[in-house]
Amino acid sequence: MGGRMTKVSKVELDKWRMLNAADVIQKLADYANCDTTYIPIKSEKSSRWYVTIRESGEYEILTTGPKWFDMRSKRGGGGAIDLVMHLYNIDFKQAVAKLRGAL
């Protein structure tokens, strides 16, 4: 790409904001294991994932649709871009590039 990233369209951003966080984890993590013993409290759609990212470490992530929460760092957000930025400790442009390459 010659160092320059093409502009991110609103359609593309909206798509990534709506992606299921559990799907993003499974697609991008080096290791992702859903905790089948986890019993959700607030939403039956929630799940807990043990995640390893080679570049940044291990995480315990709760997901509900596009929303996610890192139980260890007590940080959360919504959408695939925020999740990728958090898991890989990268900026917005790098997260967009990673998503474009993987999804």
Backbone bond lengths (Angstrom), bond angles and torsions (degrees), N, CA, C in turn:
res aa  C-N    CA-C-N  psi(-1)  N-CA   C-N-CA  omega(-1)  CA-C   N-CA-C  phi
1 M - - - 1.443 - - 1.524 111.60 -
2 G 1.289 118.57 0.39 1.438 121.25 175.83 1.511 114.53 66.83
3 G 1.343 118.29 26.14 1.452 121.11 176.72 1.517 114.34 84.92
4 R 1.325 117.54 -14.46 1.463 120.33 -179.84 1.517 109.57 -108.41
5 M 1.313 114.49 136.99 1.450 119.40 178.75 1.519 108.60 -99.93
6 T 1.310 116.91 139.24 1.450 119.01 176.22 1.519 109.22 -67.99
7 K 1.304 115.36 155.38 1.460 121.81 -177.97 1.528 110.60 -62.20
8 V 1.324 115.30 144.51 1.459 121.34 178.88 1.526 108.03 -91.26
9 S 1.324 116.45 121.70 1.463 120.55 -178.80 1.530 110.96 -78.24
10 K 1.327 115.70 159.27 1.457 120.80 176.72 1.525 110.49 -61.63
11 V 1.322 117.10 -37.15 1.471 121.30 178.78 1.525 110.05 -61.70
12 E 1.334 116.38 -44.35 1.459 121.14 179.67 1.534 110.61 -64.82
13 L 1.334 116.94 -44.79 1.465 120.75 177.90 1.522 111.38 -60.52
14 D 1.323 116.56 -44.80 1.472 120.55 179.52 1.523 111.19 -61.12
15 K 1.331 116.53 -39.57 1.475 120.87 178.77 1.527 109.95 -60.03
16 W 1.329 116.72 -46.46 1.459 120.41 -177.76 1.516 112.57 -71.92
17 R 1.311 117.91 -27.61 1.473 120.81 177.22 1.527 111.29 -70.06
18 M 1.321 117.08 -26.51 1.464 121.52 -175.75 1.527 114.35 -95.45
19 L 1.323 117.43 -10.64 1.473 119.66 -178.18 1.523 111.03 -62.23
20 N 1.292 115.80 143.25 1.454 122.40 175.72 1.534 108.53 -66.73
21 A 1.328 116.94 124.34 1.469 121.52 -177.57 1.526 111.85 -59.36
22 A 1.318 117.76 -36.54 1.469 120.84 178.76 1.527 110.70 -63.16
23 D 1.329 117.63 -37.55 1.465 121.23 177.91 1.529 110.84 -65.66
24 V 1.326 116.33 -40.83 1.467 121.27 179.49 1.527 109.45 -63.65
25 I 1.325 116.26 -44.70 1.473 120.77 178.77 1.523 110.47 -58.28
26 Q 1.326 116.38 -48.27 1.466 119.79 -178.12 1.523 112.35 -63.47
27 K 1.307 116.86 -32.19 1.460 121.37 -177.84 1.533 112.14 -78.02
28 L 1.333 117.75 -34.71 1.463 120.65 -169.71 1.528 115.61 -107.70
29 A 1.318 117.83 -23.01 1.470 119.80 -175.04 1.526 111.34 -75.06
30 D 1.324 115.51 149.83 1.455 120.54 173.14 1.527 109.81 -70.61
31 Y 1.331 115.80 -31.63 1.463 122.23 177.37 1.522 107.20 -145.24
32 A 1.318 117.60 132.15 1.461 122.33 177.36 1.523 108.50 -143.97
33 N 1.327 116.23 121.19 1.457 121.37 -179.63 1.520 108.90 -128.48
34 C 1.322 115.55 121.35 1.457 120.54 177.40 1.531 108.55 -79.73
35 D 1.321 116.38 129.00 1.465 122.26 179.90 1.528 108.95 -79.30
36 T 1.314 115.94 102.19 1.469 120.87 -177.38 1.530 112.43 -73.10
37 T 1.334 118.02 -10.53 1.463 120.82 177.83 1.532 111.88 -89.48
38 Y 1.334 117.23 -8.15 1.465 121.86 -178.15 1.526 110.57 -67.83
39 I 1.322 116.28 130.09 1.455 122.13 177.40 1.526 107.92 -112.57
40 P 1.346 117.22 109.53 1.466 120.69 -177.94 1.524 111.84 -62.46
41 I 1.332 115.35 145.24 1.459 120.90 179.91 1.529 110.61 -99.62
42 K 1.326 117.20 -48.92 1.468 120.89 -174.04 1.526 113.58 -92.51
43 S 1.307 118.15 -36.38 1.461 121.17 -176.84 1.525 110.22 -140.18
44 E 1.311 115.63 131.78 1.464 120.44 177.83 1.521 111.98 -64.78
45 K 1.343 116.70 -17.15 1.461 121.38 -179.30 1.528 112.30 -84.37
46 S 1.320 117.76 -3.80 1.470 121.33 -179.31 1.520 110.88 -77.02
47 S 1.328 114.73 149.84 1.458 120.81 174.72 1.525 108.85 -144.45
48 R 1.331 115.24 157.00 1.463 120.60 178.46 1.519 108.02 -113.18
49 W 1.334 114.79 134.21 1.461 122.12 -177.58 1.512 110.54 -123.80
50 Y 1.328 115.32 136.68 1.454 121.43 170.08 1.527 105.28 -100.41
51 V 1.325 115.06 121.08 1.460 121.58 -168.64 1.522 110.19 -126.18
52 T 1.319 115.93 138.48 1.461 121.49 172.10 1.518 108.89 -122.82
53 I 1.327 114.79 129.26 1.457 122.81 173.59 1.522 105.79 -117.45
54 R 1.296 116.56 117.02 1.464 121.54 -175.08 1.529 111.86 -50.33
55 E 1.321 117.18 -41.97 1.454 121.82 -175.01 1.525 114.43 -74.62
56 S 1.342 117.71 -21.40 1.463 117.89 -170.95 1.522 116.73 -134.66
57 G 1.329 119.24 -16.06 1.452 118.50 174.93 1.513 115.31 127.14
58 E 1.344 114.38 -157.26 1.464 122.28 -175.84 1.517 109.99 -111.58
59 Y 1.327 114.68 145.65 1.461 121.68 -176.05 1.518 110.19 -137.19
60 E 1.316 115.17 155.76 1.465 122.98 170.42 1.524 105.46 -122.78
61 I 1.324 116.21 105.33 1.458 121.88 -170.66 1.526 110.52 -114.41
62 L 1.332 115.55 127.97 1.464 121.28 170.26 1.516 107.19 -92.53
63 T 1.325 117.33 136.17 1.461 121.24 178.74 1.523 110.25 -127.16
64 T 1.311 114.28 145.11 1.462 122.52 171.11 1.518 106.13 -145.31
65 G 1.313 116.68 102.49 1.462 120.15 -175.16 1.521 109.44 59.15
66 P 1.327 117.92 -129.88 1.463 120.17 -179.34 1.535 113.69 -80.57
67 K 1.320 117.19 -9.09 1.470 120.48 -178.24 1.523 111.06 -86.82
68 W 1.337 115.08 149.89 1.457 121.02 -179.39 1.522 109.51 -145.95
69 F 1.330 115.29 156.15 1.462 121.11 177.46 1.519 108.43 -146.15
70 D 1.335 116.54 126.31 1.458 122.79 178.32 1.529 107.48 -87.06
71 M 1.318 116.34 110.99 1.461 121.61 -176.28 1.523 112.88 -65.40
72 R 1.308 118.12 -28.20 1.469 121.08 -176.51 1.525 112.04 -82.11
73 S 1.325 117.84 -41.97 1.466 119.69 -179.35 1.521 112.08 -93.28
74 K 1.344 116.16 -7.78 1.470 122.32 -178.85 1.529 111.52 59.55
75 R 1.340 115.40 39.76 1.462 121.93 177.78 1.517 108.84 -124.25
76 G 1.315 114.77 147.13 1.447 118.46 179.03 1.503 111.45 -149.97
77 G 1.315 114.66 178.81 1.448 120.26 179.75 1.509 110.21 -176.90
78 G 1.311 113.52 -165.11 1.447 119.60 -179.70 1.509 110.60 -140.92
79 G 1.289 115.71 138.37 1.452 120.96 177.49 1.514 112.80 97.81
80 A 1.318 113.34 154.25 1.461 121.02 -175.44 1.522 112.86 -65.87
81 I 1.330 117.40 -36.77 1.468 118.90 -177.94 1.517 110.29 -63.65
82 D 1.334 117.49 -47.82 1.473 120.54 178.62 1.525 111.23 -59.71
83 L 1.321 115.98 -41.97 1.466 120.38 -179.22 1.528 111.03 -63.29
84 V 1.317 117.02 -46.06 1.469 120.67 -179.65 1.527 110.36 -65.93
85 M 1.327 117.50 -40.61 1.463 120.43 176.78 1.528 110.09 -58.43
86 H 1.328 116.84 -42.71 1.462 121.61 -178.74 1.530 111.56 -68.77
87 L 1.314 117.03 -50.76 1.461 120.65 -175.30 1.522 113.21 -65.53
88 Y 1.309 117.19 -35.51 1.460 120.73 -176.34 1.527 113.26 -101.98
89 N 1.343 116.35 -3.81 1.464 121.52 -178.71 1.540 109.96 54.38
90 I 1.336 115.38 51.71 1.462 122.06 -178.25 1.527 109.55 -126.38
91 D 1.327 115.90 168.70 1.457 119.96 -179.18 1.533 111.19 -87.64
92 F 1.324 114.64 177.66 1.454 122.12 -176.37 1.529 112.32 -55.90
93 K 1.322 117.41 -50.11 1.466 121.14 -177.31 1.529 111.49 -62.20
94 Q 1.326 116.67 -40.63 1.464 119.91 178.59 1.529 110.75 -66.97
95 A 1.333 116.79 -37.69 1.467 120.72 178.63 1.525 111.00 -65.25
96 V 1.321 116.35 -42.54 1.468 120.30 177.58 1.527 109.85 -60.87
97 A 1.329 117.00 -45.16 1.467 120.26 179.33 1.519 111.40 -61.04
98 K 1.342 117.27 -41.87 1.467 121.42 179.64 1.526 110.37 -64.08
99 L 1.318 117.46 -42.81 1.465 121.13 178.76 1.524 110.80 -65.00
100 R 1.312 116.38 -43.47 1.480 119.64 179.49 1.529 110.80 -61.02
101 G 1.319 116.77 -34.91 1.453 120.52 -179.22 1.516 113.81 -77.75
102 A 1.340 117.03 -21.79 1.468 120.14 -173.56 1.524 114.50 -108.61
103 L 1.322 117.22 -25.69 1.476 119.03 -174.70 1.506 112.19 -115.55
